[in-house]
Amino acid sequence: MEIPKGYGRIVRGPGQTISDIREESDCSEAEARIREINGGIYLFDIESLFPALAKVQDQNKQHEFYLTDVIRILSLEGKRVVPFVFKNASEIAGINDRYALWQVESAFQERINRQWMMKGVTIQDPKTTWIDSRSTFEPDSLVESGCTIINSSVGRGSQVESHSRILDSRLDANVHIKQGSYIEKSEIAAHATVGPYAHLRPGSILETSVKIGNFVEVKKSRMGVGSKASHLSYIGDAEIGKNVNLGCGFITCNFDGGPEKHKTVIEDGVFIGSDSQVVAPVTIGAGSYVASGTTVTENVPPDSLVLSRGKQTTKADYAAKYRRSNKE
């Protein structure tokens, strides 16, 4: 190591053997200058090890019993102790504090990112992108800066924009995850779009060409082919069919305070206007229209119009009269 501080030093014997491992606190000045360090990984012959362990004493500055003293004991007994040298010191770096942990994690992260970049994946800023060893990528996918991807797969041609977090999920080909989205234990089919700032909670399944827009939350729900919720909606415990449009502010009311959540079923081709709610359990039949501001509490037959908002009342000039009365 360039800077071996904090590590035990390897003291070489004849013929490339090891005669001793000296803990740093017990090193002489000459031993402290040794740059070859102990990685803490040993392979012992059991019949030699246990008799040597019985001879270990705590005659050191720490007054501890060092396993590493076994090396010197075996060497003095004529046993051959040989090294296995790692070419890259980061492979066996010790971790004694949070800074050292960061150093080791950074070394592994650089290796992982390089591996995928050499296989045709674009990682915009490898220094700020964290990918674990279980994740996989297809060529021509793109990961922008500040992303975290854990135990997930990203398909060919998919794009993950900056500061998104993907955990335990699968993205098929040509998926577009827009900035700041959080995806956990979900499946996203080809050509789907998520975000910006969307949240897919566990159990979310998006089929081909689904659109989940900004500030939309999906939980334990399936969205059928071509369906979309473009903004500001909550979709929980729902089965959404094909080519469904969920307007701004749509909410599934799936929890009544009891022990179970209730399911919403919205069949193919349904159009739901903005600021509408469905109180589960409920089914909305295929091809139906739900007017803006409606609260659906009963099942809806196919091709129906649902309207439950209160009747509008307009009183002409009332506001002006009110202002005049306040002045008086």
N, C-alpha and C positions, 0 to 999 in steps of 0.2 A: 504494500500500500504506500501511496505517496506520503500520507500522514498516518502512521500506525497508532496514534495515541488512543489509549483505552483498551488495547488488545494485548493478549499474551504473545510473547515473542518466541519464534522457533530457533532453537540452538542446534545447529547442525553438528553431526558426528562424522566419523570417517565413512567414505564410500557412499555419500548422499543419504546416510541414515540420519535419524534425529536422536540427539542425546538428551534433550531436555526441552520443556516448555516453561518459560519464566513469565509469571504474571507481572504486569507492569509495575505494580507497587514494590516488587522484590528485585527488579532489574538493576544491574550495575549500569554505569554510564555507557559502557561499550554495548551492553545488551539492549539498552533503550534505543540505540541507533539502528538496531536491526529492523528492517522493513518487512520481513516475512512474518506473517502473523498466524495465530492459531484460529482456525475456523470453527472449532468446537464440535467437529464430527469425527467419530472414532469407530474403528472396527477392531475388536479385540478377540484374541483366542481365549476362550473362557478359562481353560485350565491354567493359563498364565495370569489372567486378570485378578482372580479372587485372592490368590496368595499375595499379589502385589498390593491390593487394596488394604490388606491387613497391616501392611507396613507404612501406610501413609500417616504422617504426623502433622500437627498444626504449628510447626516451627517456621512461621512466616510473619510478616508485619500485620497481616489481617487476623492471625490466630484462627485460621480456617483450615479445614481439610480439603486440599485441592485434588480433584480427580487427575489434573494434569501432572501431579507428582508421580503417578504411575509410570509415565513415560521414562523419567529418569531412573526409577527403580528397575524397570525392565531392561533398560539400556545397560545399567551397571551389572545386571545379572547375565549379560551376554546375549540377551534377546535382541532380535533385529527389528527395529522400529523404522518404518519407511513412510515417506510422505506421498500424498496425492495432491498435486498442485493445481489450483484453479487458475485459469488464464485471466479471468475477470474477477477482480476483488469484490465487485458488487454482488457476486453470486453467494458469498458467505459473510456479508457484512453483519456485524452484531447490532442488535437493536436494544439500546438501554434507555432511550428517551424518545419523545415525540419528534424531535428533529431527525434523529437517526431513522425512525420509521418513515418519515417523509422521503429521506434520501433513497431508501431501498425501494419504496413504492414508485418513486420517480424513475429509477433505473428499470424496473420491470415495465412501467408504462411506456417508456421510450421504446423498449424492445417490441411490445405488442403493437404500438402504433406503426413502427417501422415495418413490421411484418405485413400489416394490411396495406400500407401504402405501396409496398413492393408488389402487391398482388392486384393493383389497379384501383384501390379505394382512395378517394381524395379526402384527406383530413386537413382542414384549412389551417388549424393552429394546434399542432400536436402537443405543445406545452400546456395548453389549457383543456385538452380533451382527455377524459378518463374512460378507458374501455377495459373491462375485465377479461380474463383469459378464456372464459366460456362463450363469449359473444362471437358471432360470425358475420361476415359481410360478403356480398357478391360484388364483382367488379363494377366500376362506374357508379357506385354509390358515393354520396357526399355527406360528410359530417362537418358542420361549421364549428366555430370556436365555442368553448365553454360548455360542451355537452358531456353528459355522463350516460354511458350505456353499459348495463349490467345484465349478463345472462340472457342476451337477446340476439335475434337474427335480423339482418337488414338486407332486403332483396336488391337485385340489380337495378340500377338507375334511381334508387330512392334517395331522397334528400332529407336530412335532419338539420334544421336551422339552429342557430346559436341558442345556447342556454336552455336546451331541452333535456329532459331526463327520461330515460327509457329503461324499465326494469322488467325482467322475466316476460318479455313480449316478443311477438313475431310480426315483422313487416314484410309483405310480399313486394314484388317488383313495382317500381315507379310510384311508390308512396311518398307523399310530401308532408313532413311534419314541420309546421311553421314555428316561429320563434317562441320560446318560453313555455312549451307544452310539457305536460307531465303524463307519462303513460306507464301503467303498471298491470302486469298479468293480463294483457289484452292481445287480440289478434286483429291485424289490419290487412285487408286484401288489396290487390293491385289497384293502382290509380286512385286510391282514397286520399283525402286531404284532411289534415287535423291542425287546428289552431288558426292564428296564434293564440297562446295562452289558454289552451284547452286542457281538460283533465279527463283522462280515461282511467277509471278505477277498475279493480279486478273484475274479470268476467265480461268485459266489453268485447264485442265482436263486430267489426265493421266489414261489410261485404264490398264488392268491387264498386269503385267510383262513388263511394259515400263521401259526403262533405260534412265535417264537424268544424264549425267556425269558432270565432273568438269568444272566450268566456262561456263555453258550453261544457257541462259536466255530464259524463256518461258512466253509469254504474250497472254492472251485471245485466247488460242489455245487448240485443242484436239489432243492427241496422241493416235493412235489406239493400239490394243493389240499387244504386242511384239515388238513395234517400239522402236528405240533408236537413241539418239544423244549423243555420248559418250563424246564429249569435244568441248569447244570453239565455240559455235554456238548461234545464235539469231533466235528464232522462234516466230513470232508475227502475230496475226490475221490469223491463219492457221488451216486447217483441214487435219490432217495427218492420213492416213489409217493404216491397219495392216501390221506388219512385214516390216516396212520401215526403211532403214538405211540412216541416215544423217551424212555425213562425217565431219571431223574436219574443222572448219572455215565456215560452211554453214550459209547463211544469207537469211532471207526473207526480201525483200525490200518492205515494206508495206506502206510507207509514201512518198507522192510526194510533200509535202509542202502545200497541200490544206486542206480543212476542214475535210476530211474523210480519214480513213485508208482503205487499199485494202486487199482483201483476197487471200490467196494461198491455193490451193487444191492439195494434193499429195496423189494419190490413192494407193491401197494395193500393197505391194511387190516392190515398187520403190527403187532403189539404187542410191544415190547421192554421187558423189565423193567429196573429200576434196576441200575447197576453191571455192565453187560454190555459186551462188546467183540466186534467182528467183525474178523477178521484177513483183510484183502483179499489177493487178489481172491476175492470170495465173493458169492453171490446168495441172498437169503432170499425164498422164494416167497410169493405173495399169501395173506393170511389166517392166516399162521403166528403162533405165540406163542413168544417167547424168554423163558425164566424168568430171574428176577433172579440176578445173579452168574454168568451163563453167558458162556463164551468160544466164539464160533462160528468154526470153522476150515474147515468144509466147506459146500458148497451145501445148501440146505434146500428140500425140495419144498413145494408149496403146502399150506396148512392143516395144518402139522405143529406139534408141540410140541418145542422144543429145550431140553435140560437137560444141563449139563455140570459143574455144581458137585460137589465131593466130598461123600461121605456124611457126615452129621453123627454124631459120637460124643459121648454125654453120660455122664459118670461121676458118679453121685450122691454127694454129700458129699465129693467129692475136694478141693475148695477148703478146706473146714474142716479136713480131715486135714493138708493142706499147711501151713496156718497153725499148727496145733498142733505139727507137727514142727519148724518154724522156731523156736518159742518154747523148745522143749526143747534 
